[in-house]
């Protein structure tokens, strides 16, 4: 698995590029969908969720609850913590 490292100023551009990478997104989707026993009825914490796409995959295969957490800098270089429940 290859990890992306994004500088705050280019975060949105990086996220857009990751979503456009259909091979990567499909590979992540396949891993989750082919291993539903790992996620079904479990509580999932997706740290560094970004777009939340992995969280959505987990929810779709029956996770009991999904917490998606993402930290980024706002335009004033303050840390912003976003959560999706």
KANORZI-V745609 format. One record per run of one state. SS is the DSSP state (~ for helix, > for strand, _ for the rest). FROM is the first residue (numbers start at 1). LEN is the number of residues. Records with the same first field share a line. If there is no record, write none. Layout:
SS=FROM-LEN + FROM-LEN
//
This chain:
_=1-7 + 21-1 + 35-1 + 39-4 + 48-5 + 61-4 + 74-5 + 85-1
~=8-13 + 22-13 + 36-3 + 53-8
>=43-5 + 65-9 + 79-6
//
